[in-house]
Amino acid sequence: MTMQNNYIKPEDLIRFTQAVYESEGVPQEDAYLAADTLVQSELWGHSSHGLLRLSWYYARLRSGAMKPITHSSLVVDSNAIAILDGGDGVGQVVAKRAVEESIRRAKQHSVGIVSVKNSNHFGTCMYFTRMGAKEGCITILMSNAGPNMAPWGGRQKKIGTNPWSIAVPGGKHGAVVMDMANSGVARGKIYLAQKRRQSIPNDWAIDKKGRPTTDPQAAIEGFILPMAGHKGYVMGVMVDILSGVLSGGAFLDQVHGPYDPVNKSAACHLVISLNVSAFQPLSEFEERIDEYIHSLKDVPLAEGHQQVYFPGEMEAQADAKNRQLGLLLPEDTMLSLKQVAIESGQEKLLPFAI
């Protein structure tokens, strides 16, 4: 099952991860979705949102904090607008339904807006916004998260990294995609550095006494710094309001992150889809995007750069390369997966030897 040079086939990792989810009662289709989101993050080169998180999700399933069978329901169903209650189910399953509802309403009403409460962490936002782009919709997805940033000028965790993504139909380019947290760095990257026993840049976080730190453990115990100072703080607040307050769900430190094994997440999201064809023919829009991207790239290269990327292109190139070669996982991630395999009884499906 293992490729040469320790490269691992993505499909083998999906098969193993799906089996882990199914071992805790997650239905086959939902388990595949959850597995695919984690492996896709690895393919895009975003290991911080990849398979290192499987142990977190598995622990939440085992404790009952996240329910294996997702019973989501529409509590508001009003033309272009809906509110979806995720019922504490699997975050990826809730997010997919929310995006599909948003797209369906956009096709009917030109815009579709779905507010979500009582969900869970769903991995990387752009996995879902790309779904809308494939359907000819500009799709925006945002989510609140467990607190790890202090309000600007304060020293208590209140605000999550609160990520958001926008995906735009890109014609022959696939999609133009933004995916970002409102912190200077995603919390997962600090966990990744901790697992790899690596230091972090001193502008990522401060320790619990408010001092800059290069120690990922001190950063986890302290505070992640917002992106662009007070501007990132303001953006984080707005995402929380649009996700948690608007949906009637949890906000600020009422939300618990995926690394918390026992507490209900209560994460909330907002999805907005705009049907491009309501503005102009989709083909015309895609031609204009092609012209836009061509113009972006038609500039002299700065020293040390090999090309100009449009948003989302770097991930698309990494995906193509990793699907061809297979994935290289860090040793600590493989050790984590081995432990999950033992606990879930899926050792035979583990696609590598340690």
C-alpha positions, -999 to 999 in steps of 0.1 A, spaced: 0 0 0 30 23 5 46 39 -25 83 41 -31 103 67 -10 76 65 17 51 84 -4 15 73 5 -14 71 -20 -41 96 -11 -68 70 -16 -52 47 10 -53 75 35 -89 82 27 -98 45 31 -81 43 65 -96 76 77 -131 67 66 -128 34 84 -119 52 116 -150 74 113 -172 44 106 -158 26 136 -176 52 158 -209 49 139 -205 76 113 -225 65 81 -204 55 51 -211 85 29 -205 110 58 -173 92 68 -160 94 33 -167 131 32 -149 138 65 -120 117 54 -117 134 20 -116 168 36 -86 159 57 -67 142 29 -75 170 5 -59 195 29 -28 174 28 -30 174 -10 -33 212 -10 -2 214 12 -21 226 43 -10 199 68 -22 222 96 -58 213 86 -49 177 75 -46 143 91 -30 156 124 -66 166 132 -80 130 129 -71 122 165 -90 153 176 -121 145 157 -119 109 168 -117 119 205 -147 141 201 -167 113 185 -157 89 213 -167 113 241 -200 122 224 -191 158 220 -197 153 183 -226 131 172 -218 104 147 -251 106 129 -259 141 118 -295 152 121 -295 187 107 -328 206 103 -340 238 88 -354 260 116 -360 289 92 -368 283 55 -377 316 38 -370 320 1 -334 330 -3 -327 327 34 -324 297 57 -311 288 92 -298 253 96 -294 236 130 -265 211 127 -276 192 158 -240 188 170 -233 165 141 -202 161 120 -190 195 109 -182 186 74 -216 170 68 -233 201 82 -212 225 61 -218 205 29 -256 206 34 -254 244 42 -235 250 10 -258 229 -11 -288 247 4 -271 280 -4 -264 271 -40 -300 258 -45 -315 290 -32 -291 311 -53 -302 293 -85 -338 301 -76 -334 336 -61 -301 348 -75 -287 347 -40 -288 321 -13 -279 327 24 -277 300 49 -269 306 86 -258 276 107 -258 269 144 -249 240 166 -223 226 141 -187 214 146 -153 222 131 -153 213 94 -117 215 83 -107 240 56 -133 264 43 -122 263 7 -132 226 4 -167 238 6 -166 272 -12 -151 254 -42 -183 234 -44 -202 266 -51 -176 278 -77 -181 245 -96 -218 253 -98 -213 288 -112 -218 306 -79 -195 329 -61 -196 313 -26 -186 328 7 -182 307 38 -172 319 73 -172 303 107 -165 312 143 -142 291 164 -130 284 199 -113 314 215 -76 319 212 -72 356 205 -77 384 230 -98 415 222 -75 443 210 -60 458 241 -71 429 264 -55 398 279 -82 371 279 -91 346 252 -124 356 237 -122 354 199 -114 325 176 -93 327 144 -127 327 127 -118 317 92 -135 327 59 -132 318 23 -145 332 -10 -144 310 -42 -151 324 -76 -157 304 -108 -125 306 -128 -134 289 -161 -103 271 -174 -84 281 -143 -108 261 -121 -115 286 -93 -101 317 -78 -101 311 -40 -93 330 -9 -91 311 24 -78 328 55 -80 331 92 -82 365 109 -52 357 131 -17 362 118 -15 324 115 -40 295 118 -39 278 152 -34 245 135 1 257 122 11 263 158 -1 228 168 19 215 137 50 232 149 45 218 184 42 183 170 73 187 149 92 203 179 99 234 158 101 270 169 76 295 155 82 331 143 80 356 172 52 376 156 27 347 156 17 347 192 24 360 227 27 339 259 2 341 288 22 371 302 19 390 270 55 385 258 64 375 222 73 338 220 89 314 196 78 284 217 46 268 202 36 254 236 38 288 252 18 302 222 -9 276 228 -11 285 265 -10 322 255 -26 341 227 -25 340 189 -20 375 175 -45 389 151 -36 395 114 -26 431 107 -30 441 144 -63 457 153 -76 451 117 -76 413 122 -93 417 156 -121 437 140 -125 411 111 -126 383 137 -154 401 156 -174 406 124 -171 370 114 -183 359 149 -213 383 147 -223 371 112 -218 334 122 -228 331 158 -250 361 167 -270 362 135 -278 324 136 -290 326 171 -262 302 181 -230 305 202 -204 332 200 -171 343 216 -160 319 244 -192 299 242 -176 281 212 -152 252 217 -125 241 192 -118 207 177 -88 201 200 -113 201 230 -122 164 233 -153 167 255 -172 199 252 -199 206 226 -185 227 199 -215 249 192 -196 263 161 -217 285 138 -212 294 101 -226 316 74 -228 307 37 -236 332 9 -238 321 -27 -243 345 -56 -255 331 -89 -231 346 -114 -256 341 -143 -280 365 -125 -254 392 -131 -241 383 -165 -237 351 -186 -214 327 -168 -192 323 -200 -188 360 -202 -178 362 -166 -152 334 -170 -137 352 -200 -134 383 -178 -117 363 -151 -93 349 -177 -85 384 -187 -81 394 -150 -57 365 -143 -37 372 -174 -32 408 -163 -22 397 -128 5 375 -142 17 400 -168 41 418 -145 79 415 -140 88 389 -114 103 401 -81 136 386 -70 133 351 -56 99 344 -72 94 319 -100 58 329 -109 29 351 -99 1 330 -84 -36 339 -85 -54 331 -53 -59 293 -51 -34 285 -78 -6 274 -54 -30 248 -38 -41 236 -73 -5 230 -83 3 212 -50 -27 190 -55 -17 180 -90 19 172 -78 8 153 -47 -18 132 -65 9 121 -89 37 114 -64 17 106 -33 19 122 1 48 125 26 35 127 62 57 139 91 66 112 115 46 127 144 14 127 122 21 90 113 25 82 150 -7 100 158 -25 80 131 -10 47 144 -24 55 178 -59 62 163 -56 29 143 -49 10 175 -78 26 194 -102 22 166 -92 -13 156 -82 -3 121 -45 -12 121 -48 -34 91 -58 -4 70 -30 18 82 -12 26 48 24 27 62 47 9 86 63 25 116 
